[in-house]
Amino acid sequence: MPDHLPTRLWQELKRAPHDRHHDWRTPILATQGIDQSGPQARTVVLRHADASSWSLRIYTDARSPKCAELMAQPLAQLTFWSKRLNWQLRVSALATVDFDSEQVKAAWERIRQSRASADYLSRVPPGYIQPSGEPAAETTRDSPLRHHLAILNFKVSSMDWLALSQDGHRRARLKPDGLLEWLVP
Ligand SMILES: Cc1cc2nc3c(=O)[nH]c(=O)nc-3n(C[C@H](O)[C@H](O)[C@H](O)COP(=O)(O)O)c2cc1C
């Protein structure tokens, strides 16, 4: 049993963005779909975790459907699974979509030098049907002055931790105010 569970969880969350092999680097982000499309879940990369404010950060294309979904319904969930730890973490959070702040500008200054910049420069928005009709046609890129990077900020409201073990599974609910409740797994 981790000595101080919240501290251990944030230790792993803070490590994940900097460690390509950390399972928690790629959580599943679940949102509520628009127009009765039902729940929408997809893999994303965790870019930043801040233990003092209980917040997480993800980068995306500002035109991707998840941005519109989060603006319509900011309640979201991020689910992390670590095979190494045998831990699942379900993070409920309130999302804000940041299109044009100093934070976005600073992130773009770092990304624009890298190959990942292409992810935020496609002229055609993500999810559009390929104009060519081909599976992976080369997309036209916008100039780096017209990037589409947005930052999704998640203010964590509660975490549901599940630890699988042959000695017996354990589960707890944690909140930013320090609440920790043990749940039946
Ligand atoms: C390993 C992996 C990492 C991904 N990371 C991101 C990411 O950080 N941000 C993102 O917007 N999409 C990421 N994607 C793509 C999303 O899963 C998704 O396909 C895309 O963002 C479109 O989502 P939407 O149409 O629901 O907005 C990743 C996919 C994989 C497989």
PDBQT file of the ligand as one rigid body, heavy atoms in Angstrom, charges set to zero:
ROOT
HETATM    1  C1  LIG A 201      -1.025   7.095 -28.792  1.00  0.00    +0.000 C 
HETATM    2  C2  LIG A 201      -1.941   8.203 -29.249  1.00  0.00    +0.000 A 
HETATM    3  C3  LIG A 201      -1.763   9.467 -28.737  1.00  0.00    +0.000 A 
HETATM    4  C4  LIG A 201      -2.607  10.513 -29.143  1.00  0.00    +0.000 A 
HETATM    5  N1  LIG A 201      -2.421  11.749 -28.590  1.00  0.00    +0.000 NA
HETATM    6  C5  LIG A 201      -3.269  12.761 -28.923  1.00  0.00    +0.000 A 
HETATM    7  C6  LIG A 201      -3.160  14.034 -28.282  1.00  0.00    +0.000 A 
HETATM    8  O1  LIG A 201      -2.309  14.266 -27.412  1.00  0.00    +0.000 OA
HETATM    9  N2  LIG A 201      -4.038  14.993 -28.652  1.00  0.00    +0.000 N 
HETATM   10  C7  LIG A 201      -5.005  14.773 -29.596  1.00  0.00    +0.000 A 
HETATM   11  O2  LIG A 201      -5.765  15.698 -29.876  1.00  0.00    +0.000 OA
HETATM   12  N3  LIG A 201      -5.136  13.583 -30.216  1.00  0.00    +0.000 NA
HETATM   13  C8  LIG A 201      -4.304  12.564 -29.894  1.00  0.00    +0.000 A 
HETATM   14  N4  LIG A 201      -4.436  11.343 -30.484  1.00  0.00    +0.000 N 
HETATM   15  C9  LIG A 201      -5.498  11.155 -31.516  1.00  0.00    +0.000 C 
HETATM   16  C10 LIG A 201      -6.852  10.992 -30.803  1.00  0.00    +0.000 C 
HETATM   17  O3  LIG A 201      -6.924   9.717 -30.204  1.00  0.00    +0.000 OA
HETATM   18  C11 LIG A 201      -8.036  11.205 -31.755  1.00  0.00    +0.000 C 
HETATM   19  O4  LIG A 201      -8.004  10.242 -32.785  1.00  0.00    +0.000 OA
HETATM   20  C12 LIG A 201      -8.048  12.591 -32.385  1.00  0.00    +0.000 C 
HETATM   21  O5  LIG A 201      -7.586  13.579 -31.493  1.00  0.00    +0.000 OA
HETATM   22  C13 LIG A 201      -9.461  12.957 -32.851  1.00  0.00    +0.000 C 
HETATM   23  O6  LIG A 201     -10.292  13.011 -31.703  1.00  0.00    +0.000 OA
HETATM   24  P1  LIG A 201     -11.722  13.737 -31.729  1.00  0.00    +0.000 P 
HETATM   25  O7  LIG A 201     -12.234  13.573 -33.145  1.00  0.00    +0.000 OA
HETATM   26  O8  LIG A 201     -12.549  12.964 -30.755  1.00  0.00    +0.000 OA
HETATM   27  O9  LIG A 201     -11.534  15.151 -31.347  1.00  0.00    +0.000 OA
HETATM   28  C14 LIG A 201      -3.625  10.265 -30.101  1.00  0.00    +0.000 A 
HETATM   29  C15 LIG A 201      -3.804   8.978 -30.583  1.00  0.00    +0.000 A 
HETATM   30  C16 LIG A 201      -2.980   7.970 -30.171  1.00  0.00    +0.000 A 
HETATM   31  C17 LIG A 201      -3.203   6.587 -30.732  1.00  0.00    +0.000 C 
ENDROOT
TORSDOF 0
